[in-house]
Amino acid sequence: MQTNLLAYAIYTSGSTGRPKGALVEHAGAVNHLAVKCAELNIQPTDRIAFTAPVAFDISVWQMLAGLGVGATTSVFTRAEASDPMRLAQLVRERGITVLEVVPSMLRELLRSPFAESDLHSLRCVLSTGEALPVQLAREWKDCYPDIELVNAYGPTECSDDVAHYVVPAAGIPNPVPVGKPIENSCLYVLDESLELAPQGLRGQLYVGGTAVGRGYYNDPRRTANLDFS
């Protein structure tokens, strides 16, 4: 008997290009929102940039996390969020303190001639959606040692992010890790036999715990096989 309520469905294509409806349950969604508030130390004084289209999983926390603690959610249009110069300008004008971008946008923000003055209000930047290149992470910390850089990783099927890694000011590992699992979630690297892979060997990353969603809408085969591709 299903006891956990369905929170939302978001269509994601993964690496195949074929959209699948990922079903996220209430417990996973609420857990993720709570983790974002706790691990990013979101306070009522914060102003969070809501830059993602609502069809993307990251839109959920950008829209709702701050509201749960009395922070401000600042809505950006798609045009504003996709233009590095305009985005940097609005970060300054709106006093944004928490911003989430893909690494390619992070690189463009670093190149902005006005970045030093435009980004001074930020205290935390999250990198998501792509692997964070170690050189880019180093450049960011060299330019903005006091602005926390978090590498966030997680699939839509698992309530968005399941791991955070706070990039240190020096000694950044290469490649940049995805970090440790968030609260009430766990990560396993398994081999082809679904056994724990020995340390240092390659394997597939599996997610367990509250974060894992209900599966795919009207797709029992992929749901049964946990196929996130």
N, C-alpha and C positions, 0 to 999 in steps of 0.2 A: 504494500500500500504506500503510495507516494504521500509523504507528510510535509515536504518542503515546498513552498509555493514557488511558482515560476516567476522570475522577476522581469526578464526581457528576452528577446531573440534578436540576434544581429547576424546578418549574412556575411560570411567570410569565405574567401576563395582559397586561402592558403597558397600553396605553390602550384595548384592545378589550374587556376583560372575558372573553375566551376563553382559557383556560389553554393554554400551550404548554410542552413540556418542553425547557428549555435544557440542552444538553450541554456541560459544562465539562471541559476536558482537564487532565491532571496538570501539565503545564508551566505553564499559565496560573494554576492554583490555587496552585502552589508559588511562582511569581513574585510573586503578589499577597501571599502571606503574608510573603515576604522583604521586600517593599517596605514593608508595614505596620510590621514590626519596625525597619527602617532609618529610615524617614521619621518615625516616631513616637518613635524612640529608645527602644524598649521594652527594659527591663533586668530582671534577675532580681528586683529590688525592687518592680517594678510589680504592681499588682492591677487586672486588666482586667474590666470588667463584661460578663458574657455575658447580655444582655437580650433578644436577638432569638429568635423562634420558629425552630426548625430548618428550617422550610419557606422561610425568607427567606435570601437570598444573604449578607447581612451576618453571619449566624450562623457562617459558616465561619471567617472571620478572628477573630471574637470568641472562638470556642471553641478555635482551634488556634494562633494566632500566638504568644501568650504562652508556651505550653507548649514551643515550639521553642527558647526562650532561657531557660527556667527561671523565668518569671514565673508569677503566680497567676491562674487564671481563676475568677472568682466568679460562680456561677450564680444568676440571678434568676428567680422565677416570673413568669408573665404578669401576674398581679395586682400583683405588686411593681413590675414594670417600667412598668405603665400608670398608676400612681398617683403623681403628682408629689411629694406630701408624703412618701409611704412610700419612694419612690426616693431622695429627698434624704436621708432619715433613714438608709437603708441604706448610701448612699455614705459617710456619716460613720462609721457603726458598723463597716463592713468596710474602711475606709481605701482606697476605690477611687481609683486614680490616672488611669485612662483610661476614658472613658465616651463612648458613641455614642448620639445621640438624633436624632429628627426635629425640625425647627425649632419646631413647635407645642409639643413637650415642653420644648424649651429655653426657650421663653417662659414656660411654667408654672413651671419651676425658678427663673427670675428673680423671679417673683412670690411664691415661697414666703417666708413671714415668717421662716423659719429658714435661708434659703439661705446667708447669710454664714457661719454657723457649720457648717452641714451639708456645704458643698461645699469646704471648705478643703483637703481631702486631694487634690483633683483637680489634675493638672498639664496634662492635655490632654482636650479635648472635641471630638468630631467631630459635625458636622451632616450629615445624609444624608436621602435619600428625597424631599425637597421642595426647591424653591428657597429659599435662605437670604435672607430680607429684609434689606436693608442696615441698616434702622433697628434690627432685632433684633441684628445683628452689632455695631452701635455700642453698644447698651445693654449687651451682654455684656462688651465690652472696657472700657467705662467702669466696670462693676462689678468685673470680674475681669481686670485688665490682665496679671496674671502667669499666668493659666491660658490655655494656647494653644487657639485656636479654629481648627479645620480644616474647610473646606468640602469634602466628599468627594462625588465624582460617578462613576457608572458603571452600566452595565446588567448584569443577571444573565447575559446571553449572553456577556459579556466578563469573566468571572471576578470580578465585582463591580466595585470602583472602578478607574477608569482614569485619574483625575486627582485631585490634591489642591491646595487653595489655603489657605495659612496666612494667616489674617486679621490684618492689621497693627493695631497699637494706635491708629493715627490715619491719616486719609486713605484710608478704605475706599472702593473704587470702587463705583459704583452703575450696573448691578447687580453683585452680588458674583460674581466670576469662578469658573468651575469649576476653574481652575488649569492647571498644566502636566501633560502626560502622565507617568505613572509610568514607571519604568525598563522597557525592552524593549517599550514600547507607543508608539503614535503616534496623533495626532488630526488629522483633516482636515476643513475646512469646504468642502463641495462644492456646486456649483449643480445645476440640473436636468439638465444634460448630464454630470454627474459630473466636471466640471472644477473646479479650485481656485477658490473664490469670491474676488473681489478684496477686499482688506482693507476692513473697515467695512460690507460688504454681507452680507445674510442668506443663509443656506444651511443644509444639513443636516450634522450632525456625524457623521463616519465614524471608526471605530476600526480600527487595524491593529496587527499585532505579536503577541507571545506571548499577550496577554490574550484574543484572539478565540477563542471556543469552537468546537465542532464543528458546531453548528447546532441544529436542533430534532428531537426524537425522532419518528420516523415521519412527518416532514413535509418531504419533499424540495423542495416548491415554495417554502416560506418560507426554507428553508436556502439554496437557490440564489439567491433574491432578496435575501438578507440583510435580511429584513423583521422589524424589532424592534418593530413596533407591536402 
